[in-house]
Amino acid sequence: MTASLRKLLSASWLCTAAISLAAVLATATTVQADDRSSAPADAVVYIGWPNDGEVINRRKFRVWFGLRNMGVVPAGTAFRDAGHHHLLIDTDLPEADEEIPADKHHRHFGAGQTEAVIELEPGVHTLQLLMGDHNHVPHNPPVVSKKITITVK
């Protein structure tokens, strides 16, 4: 290989590397600047069961999630007009522009589940669903269900 050919290949590689780096930085900046995924204005999430005011005679029971005008995808999957469910138990909604916490009050269903078996202590509890995007951040606008109250016997 001649010196001039080596010089040309080296310059070509350097140019390609610079363009690739610029593309990566531009993408990273876009994600940081717009970290909330959009949701359709008519998207509706709801708890199909239990119903508001339900008295449940066992500590372990199934909660059924309903969703209209939006898709369900696993966490980590960035897909337009889609997300995954988070069940809020005995808590208020988190900040709309922050990642939804993962604790006993914020249950994540990142595999795309549309129902879950949960266990609660006897007493009065509130349940509410909140859709999260691929980064567990609420959509813009947030897609949130009505908060329901149940009694576990």
C-alpha positions in Angstrom: 0.0 0.0 0.0 1.4 3.4 -0.9 1.8 6.2 1.5 -0.8 8.3 -0.4 -3.4 5.5 -0.2 -2.8 5.0 3.5 -3.2 8.8 4.0 -6.5 8.7 2.0 -7.9 5.7 3.9 -6.9 7.3 7.2 -8.6 10.6 6.3 -11.7 8.6 5.2 -11.9 6.7 8.4 -11.5 9.8 10.5 -14.3 11.6 8.6 -16.6 8.5 9.0 -15.8 8.4 12.7 -16.6 12.1 13.1 -19.9 11.8 11.3 -20.9 8.8 13.4 -20.0 10.6 16.6 -22.0 13.6 15.6 -25.0 11.4 14.8 -24.8 9.7 18.3 -24.5 13.1 20.1 -27.4 14.5 18.1 -29.6 11.5 19.1 -28.6 11.7 22.7 -29.4 15.4 22.8 -32.8 14.8 21.3 -33.7 12.1 23.9 -32.6 14.3 26.8 -34.5 17.3 25.4 -37.7 15.3 24.8 -37.7 12.5 27.3 -41.5 12.3 27.5 -43.2 10.2 24.8 -46.5 11.5 23.4 -49.8 9.8 23.9 -53.0 10.0 21.8 -55.3 12.6 23.3 -58.1 10.0 23.3 -56.1 7.3 25.1 -57.9 5.8 28.1 -56.5 3.4 30.7 -58.8 1.9 33.3 -59.1 -0.8 35.9 -61.5 -3.5 34.6 -61.6 -5.3 37.9 -62.0 -4.8 40.8 -64.6 -2.2 40.6 -64.6 1.0 42.7 -66.1 0.2 46.1 -65.5 -3.6 45.7 -65.2 -5.7 48.8 -62.7 -8.5 48.2 -62.8 -11.5 50.6 -59.3 -12.7 50.0 -55.9 -11.0 50.3 -54.6 -12.3 46.9 -56.6 -11.3 43.9 -56.4 -10.5 40.2 -56.4 -6.9 38.9 -57.4 -6.5 35.2 -56.0 -3.6 33.2 -57.9 -2.0 30.3 -56.6 0.3 27.6 -58.1 2.0 24.6 -56.6 3.9 21.7 -53.1 3.1 22.7 -50.8 0.0 22.5 -49.1 -2.1 25.1 -45.4 -2.9 24.7 -42.6 -4.1 27.0 -40.5 -1.6 28.9 -37.5 -0.5 26.9 -39.4 -0.7 23.7 -39.8 2.8 22.2 -42.9 2.6 20.0 -45.2 5.4 19.0 -48.5 5.7 21.0 -47.6 2.7 23.2 -46.3 2.0 26.7 -46.7 -0.3 29.7 -48.8 -0.3 32.8 -47.9 0.8 36.3 -50.3 0.1 39.2 -50.2 2.7 41.9 -51.3 1.3 45.3 -52.2 3.7 48.2 -50.3 6.6 46.7 -50.7 9.7 44.6 -49.5 10.2 41.1 -45.8 10.8 40.7 -44.3 13.9 38.9 -45.2 13.7 35.2 -41.7 14.4 34.0 -39.9 11.9 36.2 -39.4 8.2 36.1 -42.1 6.3 37.9 -40.6 4.9 41.1 -40.4 1.1 41.6 -41.5 0.2 45.1 -44.5 -1.4 47.0 -46.7 1.6 46.0 -45.6 1.7 42.3 -45.8 -1.8 40.7 -44.2 -2.0 37.2 -45.5 -4.4 34.6 -42.7 -4.0 32.1 -43.3 -7.2 30.3 -46.5 -5.7 28.8 -48.8 -7.5 31.2 -52.5 -6.6 31.1 -53.4 -8.2 34.4 -51.7 -9.1 37.6 -52.3 -11.1 40.8 -51.5 -8.9 43.8 -51.7 -9.4 47.5 -52.7 -6.7 49.9 -53.2 -6.6 53.7 -56.8 -6.4 54.9 -58.1 -2.9 54.9 -59.1 -0.1 52.6 -56.8 0.5 49.6 -56.7 2.8 46.6 -55.6 1.5 43.1 -54.8 3.6 40.0 -53.2 2.8 36.7 -50.6 5.0 35.0 -49.0 4.3 31.6 -45.3 4.7 31.3 -43.1 4.9 28.2 -40.0 2.9 27.4 -38.1 4.7 30.2 -40.9 4.4 32.8 -41.8 8.1 32.4 -45.5 9.1 32.1 -46.6 10.1 28.6 -47.5 13.6 27.5 -50.3 13.9 28.2 -50.3 11.4 31.1 -52.6 8.4 30.5 -54.0 7.7 34.0 -57.1 5.9 35.3 -59.6 7.0 37.8 -58.4 6.2 41.3 -60.6 3.5 42.9 -61.1 2.4 46.5 -61.4 -1.2 47.5 -61.7 -3.1 50.8 -59.7 -6.3 51.3 -61.1 -8.6 54.0 
